[in-house]
Amino acid sequence: MKKYEVLLFDVDGTLLDFDKAEEQGIEGVMAHYGVPVTVENKEKYHTLNKGYWQRLERGELTRDQVLGQRFEEFFGNFGITVDGLQTDGLFRQYLNDSAVLIDGAIPVLERLQEQYALYIVTNGVAATQYKRLAASGLDRYFKGIFISEEAGYQKPQREFFEYCFDKMGRRDVEHMLIIGDSLTSDIRGGNEAGIDTLWYNPHGQMNTAGVRTDYEAASLEAIGAMLSGAVQPA
C-alpha cells in the first residue's frame, strides 16, 4: 500500500450504522401518521429514499427538495398529505438520538490517529451529523469535519472536495485516501477529485458503478491492519 498522510472517512455506513438509525426513524414517523410499520412498507421507503439521494448526487435536486419531497411522495402513496420538511424534522428527532457504532470503529481510529491526519467527509444535515458524531464519541478523533450542507455541495461533486481542500489548507491529493462504503458517493467522489480510494464493502457487493477502487476491505479491522502496515492488500 502507498504511503498516505491524510485519511478522509465517510460516516454513515462506514463508521456509524445508519441503517439501524434510519430504521428507528422511519418506524417512528410511520407510527406517528398511522401507517402500518411493516417490513414491506419500510422497504418501500428505503427504495424511494435511496432514489432521491442518488438524484441529489447527480445534481438533479436540491437538498431541501430531497428532505421534503421524499416524505410527501411516500405518505402520498398511502393517501396521507404531509408537510415534507416538517415531517423531516420529526424524522430527524428520531435520527439524532441514534449513534450506533459499526464494530471496530473506535479501536481502528485510536490506532490510525497516531499515524495519519483524520478528517470526516459526509453528506447530510449538519446539525444531525454533529450531534451523532458527538454522541458516538467519534468527533474527538478528527482534525476536521466536512459536511455537504455547510459546503454547499455534496459527494461526489468535485466542488465538495475543493471545499475540503480549502478547509484543510492542502491539496496534495497524492497523499490522501478516502474511505467509504458508497461507490456512487465516496468512491466516485475520490475518482473525480484525484484521491485514491478504499472501498469498505462488508457485504461483498459487486462493483457495478463503473468506478475505480484502489483498495477494498470487508471490515474496519482489516482497514486498520492495512493502513498500519500489518498486512498488504492483495
C-alpha positions as CSV (number, residue, x, y, z in Angstrom):
1,M,0.0,0.0,0.0
2,K,1.2,3.5,-0.8
3,K,2.2,5.8,2.0
4,Y,-0.6,8.3,2.9
5,E,-0.7,11.2,5.3
6,V,-4.4,12.1,5.2
7,L,-7.4,9.8,5.6
8,L,-10.9,11.0,4.6
9,F,-13.6,9.0,6.3
10,D,-17.2,8.7,5.4
11,V,-19.6,8.4,8.3
12,D,-22.9,6.7,7.5
13,G,-22.4,3.0,6.6
14,T,-18.7,3.3,7.3
15,L,-18.3,4.4,11.0
16,L,-21.9,4.6,12.1
17,D,-24.6,2.1,11.4
18,F,-27.0,4.4,9.5
19,D,-29.3,1.5,8.5
20,K,-30.3,1.0,12.2
21,A,-30.7,4.7,12.8
22,E,-32.8,5.2,9.7
23,E,-35.0,2.2,10.5
24,Q,-35.7,3.6,14.0
25,G,-36.5,7.0,12.5
26,I,-38.9,5.8,9.8
27,E,-40.7,3.5,12.2
28,G,-41.3,6.4,14.5
29,V,-42.6,8.6,11.6
30,M,-44.8,5.9,10.1
31,A,-46.4,5.2,13.5
32,H,-47.0,9.0,14.0
33,Y,-49.0,9.2,10.8
34,G,-50.8,5.8,11.3
35,V,-49.0,3.9,8.5
36,P,-48.6,0.2,9.3
37,V,-45.0,-0.4,10.4
38,T,-44.3,-3.5,8.3
39,V,-41.2,-4.8,6.6
40,E,-42.8,-4.2,3.2
41,N,-43.7,-0.5,4.0
42,K,-40.2,0.1,5.4
43,E,-38.6,-1.3,2.2
44,K,-40.8,1.0,0.1
45,Y,-39.5,3.9,2.0
46,H,-35.8,2.8,1.7
47,T,-36.1,2.3,-2.0
48,L,-37.8,5.7,-2.6
49,N,-35.3,7.5,-0.3
50,K,-32.3,6.0,-2.0
51,G,-33.5,7.2,-5.3
52,Y,-33.9,10.7,-4.0
53,W,-30.4,10.8,-2.6
54,Q,-29.0,9.5,-5.9
55,R,-30.7,12.3,-7.7
56,L,-29.1,14.7,-5.3
57,E,-25.7,13.2,-6.1
58,R,-26.3,13.7,-9.8
59,G,-27.3,17.3,-9.2
60,E,-30.9,16.8,-10.2
61,L,-32.4,18.0,-6.9
62,T,-31.5,20.3,-4.1
63,R,-31.0,19.1,-0.5
64,D,-34.3,20.7,0.7
65,Q,-36.2,19.0,-2.2
66,V,-34.8,15.7,-1.2
67,L,-35.6,16.1,2.5
68,G,-39.2,17.2,1.9
69,Q,-40.4,15.5,-1.3
70,R,-39.4,12.0,-0.2
71,F,-41.9,12.1,2.7
72,E,-44.6,13.8,0.6
73,E,-44.3,11.1,-2.0
74,F,-44.0,8.3,0.5
75,F,-47.0,9.2,2.6
76,G,-48.9,10.4,-0.5
77,N,-48.9,6.7,-1.6
78,F,-51.0,6.0,1.5
79,G,-53.4,8.8,0.8
80,I,-51.9,11.0,3.5
81,T,-50.9,14.6,2.9
82,V,-47.9,15.8,4.9
83,D,-45.7,18.9,5.0
84,G,-42.5,17.3,3.8
85,L,-40.0,19.5,5.7
86,Q,-42.0,19.3,8.9
87,T,-42.0,15.6,8.6
88,D,-38.3,15.5,8.0
89,G,-37.9,17.5,11.2
90,L,-39.8,14.8,13.1
91,F,-37.8,12.1,11.4
92,R,-34.6,13.9,12.4
93,Q,-35.6,13.9,16.1
94,Y,-35.5,10.2,16.0
95,L,-32.3,10.1,13.9
96,N,-30.5,12.5,16.2
97,D,-30.9,10.1,19.1
98,S,-29.3,7.2,17.3
99,A,-25.5,6.9,17.1
100,V,-24.8,3.2,16.7
101,L,-21.1,2.5,16.0
102,I,-20.0,-0.1,13.5
103,D,-17.9,-2.8,15.1
104,G,-14.3,-1.9,15.4
105,A,-14.7,1.8,14.7
106,I,-13.2,3.2,17.9
107,P,-10.1,0.8,18.1
108,V,-9.3,1.5,14.5
109,L,-9.5,5.2,14.9
110,E,-7.4,5.1,18.1
111,R,-4.7,3.4,16.1
112,L,-4.9,5.4,12.9
113,Q,-4.9,8.8,14.6
114,E,-1.3,8.2,15.7
115,Q,-0.1,7.9,12.1
116,Y,-2.5,10.0,10.0
117,A,-4.4,13.2,9.9
118,L,-8.0,12.1,10.0
119,Y,-11.0,14.0,8.6
120,I,-14.7,13.4,8.2
121,V,-16.3,13.9,4.7
122,T,-20.0,13.3,4.8
123,N,-23.2,14.1,3.1
124,G,-26.2,15.1,5.3
125,V,-27.7,17.7,7.6
126,A,-25.0,19.4,9.7
127,A,-27.0,19.6,13.0
128,T,-27.8,15.9,12.7
129,Q,-24.2,14.8,11.9
130,Y,-22.6,16.9,14.6
131,K,-24.9,15.5,17.2
132,R,-24.4,11.9,16.1
133,L,-20.6,12.3,15.9
134,A,-20.5,13.7,19.4
135,A,-22.9,11.2,20.9
136,S,-20.9,8.3,19.5
137,G,-17.5,9.8,20.6
138,L,-16.2,9.8,17.0
139,D,-15.7,13.6,16.8
140,R,-12.6,13.6,19.1
141,Y,-10.5,11.6,16.5
142,F,-10.8,14.0,13.7
143,K,-8.9,17.2,12.8
144,G,-11.9,18.5,10.8
145,I,-15.5,17.6,9.9
146,F,-16.7,18.5,6.4
147,I,-20.5,18.2,5.8
148,S,-22.2,18.7,2.5
149,E,-24.8,21.1,3.9
150,E,-22.1,23.5,5.0
151,A,-20.1,23.0,1.9
152,G,-23.0,23.8,-0.4
153,Y,-22.1,20.7,-2.5
154,Q,-22.1,17.0,-1.8
155,K,-20.1,14.0,-2.6
156,P,-19.3,13.0,-5.4
157,Q,-19.1,16.6,-6.7
158,R,-15.6,18.0,-7.2
159,E,-16.7,21.2,-5.6
160,F,-17.3,19.4,-2.3
161,F,-13.7,18.3,-2.2
162,E,-12.4,21.7,-3.2
163,Y,-14.2,23.0,-0.1
164,C,-12.4,20.3,1.9
165,F,-9.0,21.1,0.5
166,D,-9.5,24.8,1.3
167,K,-10.5,24.0,4.9
168,M,-7.5,21.6,5.3
169,G,-5.1,24.1,3.7
170,R,-3.6,21.4,1.5
171,R,-4.2,20.0,-2.0
172,D,-1.6,17.2,-2.1
173,V,-4.2,14.6,-3.2
174,E,-1.4,12.0,-3.8
175,H,-1.0,11.8,0.0
176,M,-4.8,11.4,0.6
177,L,-7.0,8.3,0.8
178,I,-10.8,8.4,1.0
179,I,-12.5,5.5,2.9
180,G,-16.2,4.8,2.4
181,D,-19.0,2.3,1.7
182,S,-20.7,4.1,-1.2
183,L,-19.4,3.6,-4.7
184,T,-21.5,6.4,-6.1
185,S,-20.7,8.9,-3.4
186,D,-17.4,8.1,-1.7
187,I,-15.5,6.2,-4.4
188,R,-16.8,8.2,-7.4
189,G,-16.0,11.3,-5.4
190,G,-12.5,10.2,-4.9
191,N,-12.1,9.4,-8.6
192,E,-13.4,12.8,-9.5
193,A,-11.1,14.6,-7.1
194,G,-8.0,12.5,-7.9
195,I,-7.9,10.9,-4.5
196,D,-7.1,7.2,-4.0
197,T,-10.0,5.1,-2.7
198,L,-10.6,2.4,-0.2
199,W,-14.0,0.7,-0.6
200,Y,-15.4,-0.5,2.7
201,N,-17.5,-3.5,1.4
202,P,-18.7,-5.6,4.4
203,H,-21.4,-7.3,2.3
204,G,-19.2,-8.4,-0.5
205,Q,-21.1,-6.4,-3.2
206,M,-20.1,-6.3,-6.8
207,N,-18.7,-3.0,-8.2
208,T,-21.2,-2.2,-10.9
209,A,-20.9,1.6,-10.7
210,G,-18.0,2.0,-13.2
211,V,-15.7,3.5,-10.7
212,R,-12.1,2.7,-9.8
213,T,-11.3,1.2,-6.3
214,D,-7.7,1.2,-5.3
215,Y,-8.2,-0.9,-2.3
216,E,-11.1,-2.9,-0.7
217,A,-11.8,-4.3,2.7
218,A,-14.7,-6.2,4.3
219,S,-14.2,-4.9,7.9
220,L,-12.9,-1.9,9.8
221,E,-10.3,-4.2,11.5
222,A,-9.0,-5.1,8.0
223,I,-8.7,-1.4,7.1
224,G,-6.8,-0.7,10.3
225,A,-4.4,-3.6,9.6
226,M,-3.8,-2.4,6.0
227,L,-3.2,1.2,7.0
228,S,-1.0,0.4,9.9
229,G,1.2,-1.8,7.7
230,A,0.3,-5.1,9.4
231,V,-0.7,-6.7,6.1
232,Q,-0.5,-5.7,2.5
233,P,-3.7,-5.8,0.4
234,A,-3.9,-8.4,-2.4
